Structures are given as C-alpha cells and as structure tokens.
Amino acid sequence: MSTIHPTAIIEGDVQLADDVVIGPYCVVSGTVRMGAGTRLIAQCFVTGYADIGMNNTIWPGAVLGGPPQDLNFDHECEQPGVIIGNGNMFREGATVHRGKTEEPTRIGNDNYFMTNSHVGHDSVLGNNIQMATGSMLGGHTVIDDRVIIGGGTAVHQFCRAGHGAFLGGGTAATLDIPPWFTLTSVGVCGSINIVGMRRSGMSKEDIASRKWVFKTLYRERRSIKGAMDVLQERGESDPIAAEYVKFIKASERGISWGTKRNHVRK
C-alpha cells in the first residue's frame, strides 16, 4: 500500500503505485498517476492531469501541474496536463505548469530542478537537465538533453537550447542556443562548453569538430548565410557539421548572436 500521511489531502481520480509516499500536508488533486518510488516529502501540490513516473522526489512548496499563467486559460481545465518521466528531483518551490494547447508539458528522466525554478506551459524537456535556483523557462520552450541553466537565467518562450548547451547564470536566452555552445550574456553565445563535452566522454576529434563549427559561426566575420554555406559543404563528410546545419535550419527564432566584434548578422 502507498504511505499517505493523515494530514495529506487526496481527491479526484488519483492512482498511486504501491510504494508511493505522500508526506504531511501534501495535496494531490485531479487526474493524477504516480509511479513506484515517487515521494512527496511535505507541503507540495500536484494537480490537474498529471502523469508522473517512477522514483521522482518532490520537496515542500513545489507545484506540479498547475494551470498556465495565461489570462485566457480556464483554470478548471485539466487537459492537456503534464507528463513527467522517472528519477526527477523537484526542490523547494519548483513549479511546472500544464500545457494549454493540444500537447502536454513534457519532462523526461533524471532532471534536477533546484529551488524556485520554473517550467512554463507546453515546454518539452529531455533528460539529465539541471536548472539552478531561480531559473525560468517561458512557454513552449524546448530544452534538449544535458543542458545546464544557471541561477536566475531566463529562457524566452519558443526558444530551444540544444544538447549539452550551458546557459550562464544571471542572463537570458532570447534566441536558440546551438548544441554544446555557452550563453555568456543576454542573447550571446560567447564560448563553447568544453568542460561539458569532456565530461560527457566525447572524443577529441568530435570536440575539435564542434570547436570548428563555433569558430565558423562566430569568429570569422561571416554572416549566418555565409557560415551555413561552409557548414553544409563540410557536412557532406562530417556528421557533426551536418548536425548544426539541421539545428539552424529548424530554428524558428534564429540562433543566438556571437560577440559583436566577430559576428555579422546579415
């Protein structure tokens, strides 16, 4: 049987795996599913349509599945909800809002959401992501695997951070951030995430190829169009260059600037 503290409130269509733990003063309300090993420590709120996987830990003050911060959204509407994978940690005050369009907000596996971090409605997050204290995702953001977002950093709605990107603390992403690039100031990728690539076990050859892509985009006074021509040519024999070509072509907002002295936008 699940372990439910007598002060907790469970209401609605709630289904708990046998070893779920619901701590003191927690509220679980709505159409909620929780997988084995998930633990609500105390004083947290899970609501709406929420499908939560196994071995997640939710700390006091966290709110999962709350309605979007949209004046036109019906707060009584549970759908399309939020779907959360396995092994995630939601620290004190973390918030995840449910989707408001046709698709739910989605979070993958083994992510760490530090105190007062926020995931906006309709966002899609992968695996092994770290969001530091006070970091914020606007609605419809896409955060790929292994991204790190520093404390107090904001990501504009509809932006994407590519695999392995590092967003420095106290800044903001206003455009897309290519894989393994580092956001160093508002809207600017000033360096590349060498440490993250090494920690991931990436080969020296692949690291060198990504450094070449960064240099081509941001250090050789090329326009994005001019850089894309060079990347596409190399991409015929280099899958990493081809990866960046695909990312940039798929970008709806455009990619972040380089430093002003080295990056031509036209």
Summary of the structure (lengths in Angstrom):
residues: 266
radius of gyration: 20.2
end to end distance: 62.5
largest distance: 65.2
contacts: 946
relative contact order: 0.08
helix: 17%
strand: 31%
